[in-house]
């Protein structure tokens, strides 16, 4: 910005310049060092190593205590009892293999499509477009979906043409009791009329 002005007024031209050093304030430098140190302690092994070093320094200081070594070591013990961190626990954490992030749990409304057998979510199967089956039987009086022998809303009895299945061998109940699979996934028993809940 000043080059043209200095050339025209004084006959000087700035062709290059250098900066000898850039220094942050003492407070900023201290904060940066503290942040770097704390970032290293995210690794449990680094934190444990720092803790062991601090404990060793505390032992040396306790041995040099002007009030006597016994007094210094009693103070160290009191500090440890007050809730100090055990370095062995940190080393154990660091030696465990890091597990990859767990995949998201499937939604609670997952269902097996009776048309194609694929796992589906939502109201329709994404593979074949089959509508999600009603879980249980629908009361003809009030329209509530039920699983038992009587409607929980109005007390009407389950219609005879709405059978609900439950494995008679092991007691396993399908997600959709009105549309069981061909075989029980727990014990392998085929679903027949004997498995209809009476």
N, C-alpha and C positions, 0 to 999 in steps of 0.2 A: 504493500500500500504506500510506503514511503519512498520507494525506489525512484519514481519519476520526480517527486518533489525534491529529494536530496540531489538528484542529478542536475536538475534545472537550477536550484538555488546554490548548492555548494560544490557541484562538480564531482560528487561521490556517488558511487553505485554499489549496492549490496548484491553480491553475486552468490554468496553462500553463508550459512551460519550453522553453528553447532551448539548443542546443549550439553554442558559438562555433567550435570546430574539433576535428577528429579527426585525429591525427597518428600515423603509423606510426613505428616505431623507425628509426634511421638505417640499420641493417643491412637491414631489410625494404624500405625505400625504394630502397636501392642494388640489391637483388636484383630488385625489380620493374622498375626502369629497365633493368637488364641483360637481363632476359627480354624486355622490349619491343624492345630494340635487336636482340637475336638473332632474334626473330620476324620483324623486317623483313628480315633478311639471308637469309631463305628465298627471296626474290626475287633471282635472279642479278644483275639490273641494280642493285638496291640494294646488294648486296654489292660489286659492282664499283665503284660510286660511292664507297663507304666506303673501299675499298682504294686508289683513286686519291687520295682526300683524305689518307689515311695516308702514301702514298708522297710526296706533295707536301710534307707536314709533315716527313717524314724528310729530304727534300732540303734544306729550309730549315735544319733542325737541323744537317745535315752541313756546309752552307756556313758556319754559325756555330760550328763545332767549335773548341774552344780549342786542340786539337792541330793545327789546320790543316784547311782544307777538303778537301785531298787525302786525309788520314787518314779523315775522316768519310765521304767517298764510297767509299773502299776498304771500310770497314765495311759500308756499304749494299750494295755489290756482293757481299760475302761472304754477307750475309743472304739476298740474292736467289738466290744459287747454292745455298744450303743447302736449297732447296725451297720458295721463295716461290710464291705463286699469281699467275698472270698475269691482269691485269684484262681484257685483250682476250678471253681464253677465257670469262670470266664474261659479258662483254657479248654474245659470240656465243651463249652458252647462253640468255641472256635474249631475244635476237632471234628465236630459233626458235619457231614456233608450238607451243603446248602441245597435244600429241596427247591425244585423249580416251582414257580407260581402255580398254585392249584387251579385247574380249569374251573370255570364257573359251574356251579351246581345246576343240574337241570331244573327247570321250573317245576313247581309242585303240581301243576296241572298237566303233566305228561301222561299220555295214554297210548295204548297199542291199538293201531288201526285194525279193525276186523276184516277190512277189504284186502290189504296187502301185508299186514303183519309188522309194519314199520312203526317206530316210536314217533309220535306226533305231539304237537303242542298247539294250543288254541282250539278253535271250533271246527277246523277242517284239516284233513291229512294233506300234507304238502306233496306227497308222492302220487296219490290217486284221487284226491278231492273228496273222499268219503267224509260225511259229517260225523262229528264226535258222537258216539252213542251215549244215550242217557244212562247215567249211573244209577241203576235201580229201576223201579217201576213208577209210572206216573199215575197219581190218583185220578180216577175219572170224575170224582166229585169236585175237588178243589184245584187240581193241577199240580200239587206239590209232588216232588220226586222223593221216593222213600226206598228204604232197603229192607225193612222188617215186614211182618205179616199184616200190620195195620198202618194206616196213614197217621203220621205224627201231628198233622194239622187238624184233620176233621174226624179221625177215628174210623174211617171207612176201611173195610177189609180188602186185602190185596186181591185183585181179580185172579181167577183160576188160570187165565191165559197169559199171566205174567210170571213165569217161573224164575226163581232166583237160585243160582247154583253155589254150592260150597262143597269142597272135596270131602267125601264121606270117609276117606282113609286118614288124612292128616289134618283136615280142618281149614286148608288154605282157601281164601276167598278171592276170586278174580276182581280186578279193578272195576269191571262192569259185570255185576252178578247176573245180568240177564243174557249176556253174550260171553260164555266162558270159552277158553281155548279147547282144543281137542283133547289135550292131556294136561294133567296137573304138573306145573313146573317144579313142585317140591318133591312129589313122590312118584310121578309118572303114571298115576292111575288115570284111565280115560274117563272123561266126563260123560255120564249117562243119566238116565232118569233117576237112578238111585242117589245122585248128587243134588237133586232139587231140594231146596229148603222147604220143609212142610210146615 
